[in-house]
Amino acid sequence: MATDIEQVQLLIGDTSADVFSVAEIQTFLTMEDSVVKLAAATALDAMAASQSLIAKIFKTGTWSVDRSKISAALQAVAKSLRDAIDSEPSVGVVEMAITEFQQEEIMNRDNDNIQW
């Protein structure tokens, strides 16, 4: 299975680490609490914001590229990654009390675990 760094590189199309170093990808992962899609979205936003990175990516021969369209496209992909996170199912645990005594026991136990 691919590492989180490799997954981010794949999502942003930088599998050969031409744009971001491994340390930079790790920083994006750290910033986004190791959520791969959010780290990839942040990396794409960084690409979109940096005209020098965009020029580096598309520096081939005599081609002329409209950088504003590239930035918009990168930001659209970043948005779709964030939207994908929002649509992923969440898991929760619910504990049901049958009697009043059980309810008080659950509430007291939960209050003891709260860190202020």
C-alpha positions, 0 to 999 in steps of 0.5 A: 500500500502506498504511503500517505506521502505517495498518495498525496503525490499521486493526487496532485500529479507530482509522483516524481517530486518535481514540484514539492519535496517529500518534506514539503508533502509531509508538511502539508500532511502535518498541517491537515492532521494526516488527512491525505485528501486535505493535504493534497488540496492544500498542496494544489492551493499552494501550486495555484498561488505560486506563479513560479511553481506553475511556470515550473510545471508547464515549462516545455519548449515554446508553449504559451500557457494562460496561468490564470486558467491553470490556477483556476483548474488547480483550485477546482481540483482542490475544492473537489478533494475537500468536497469529497471529504465532506461527503465521506460517511462518518462513524459514531458510537451511541450508548443507550441507557435502559434504566435511570441508574444506567443513564447516571452511570454513563453521564458520570463516566463521560464527565470523568473522561472530559479533559478541561 
